[in-house]
């Protein structure tokens, strides 16, 4: 699981605003892609559709051939257990320790305590926070909190990792460090999609960049080691950069 | 094998959430106690009425009160006239059985009931001083079950026209009244049970709703990491069960205190009827049912709150 395809996807809200307009795009298994665009360009809606938190008004979101928009509420949680999600504001639980925050997805999956402890330690080691597992999030810096969020997202070894502005609150050095972490997870096989408006940092990474404007993909720039993706035939305003 | 692991995971999740819920409830003891008190009062009233009804029904069944009609004859009425009246009444459709008591039998019965058949200075002595038997002959006609009021009126007229009859009394004994009162209490208890049960559900639902509002961020994260609907709502069902269970404990305490308070005057009342107080109903099974009912009502309240609030909860 890790191949993603959006097929003529449109998302229109009840107030008539069209967050995504006829978007067709594909993400190969094990690829890493950055979604860029101004605020309101449709990046978060894009990720929400992938997470199954919303359904497209038209078109299909396919993950390994399965239409997420048509998935039953009963199956959706099990699909989400294969995803890792990172937010700009971490969404850490303030009443729980770092360990408990990272362990949460594993508890949801019904794992045993010993296995949970092993995986949480491994995950915290990867984000260089081992030794801080008994602290509460309020005792950590913003960068550390973000890394706890990443540790929680990767602790289940997800096939797909989604991040929505993960470096929004961080200084350039920390941002680069966080992006390097995503790159490392990508190297071990996860399909990674990161929404960010930090263009300079994204270009440094040398990965595929999808640029969204007013709900449309206006450019699809391949990574250094990737071929350019053909724009969807009916997206006439897509620019190859 | 996979299925076994799944079940173990499910059980582990329940165990962990039960402990967390206990911790949550105990860390907010003031609020929890208020909820327990409200649920407890709501449970105690119908449960107390049920105990009252059970005891009233037992008393009336124990003393076997039967509705009927008593006919008292004038003094010196011949036994043959008493027997004639008994035969006539016995032929009526609404009469199940007729029992006659001659003046002599009435006197013997009186002596026997008063327990004074000879002692010095007592009522027994007083009776021996009288020239003649002061008690009249009488008969008691028992109605068939479900006798209509109109038919009873006809029977009274018939009895009053018989020679030698001094008085006809259709008197419901206090036991019959007790029996009817117990039916009233039973129905009242059922109605109050439904109303107060609903109250207990609403109290729990409101409290669980507050708990949900305080943990919305956590619920969003849980949904994001793939928690099923059951996993998301599980802690709140435990809250509901614990609120209900605690309410059941409070209800049991309220009822037991009430029984202790009313026991002396009730014992005194029954003593005047030569009866002993044997309270029924407040036993271990009653307590288990009360605690179970409280828990179930709490869970129902929690389900209502969870369904209402979590239905459209967005992840972010």
Interface residues (C-beta under 8 A of the other chain):
Chain A: X48 X51 X53 X73 X74 X77 X78 X79 X80 X81 X82 X83 X85 X87 X91 X93 X104 X105 X107 X108 X109 X110 X111 X112 X113 X152 X156 X164
Chain B: X5 X6 X8 X9 X10 X12 X13 X16 X217 X218 X220 X221 X222 X223 X224 X225 X226 X227 X228 X229 X231 X314 X315 X316
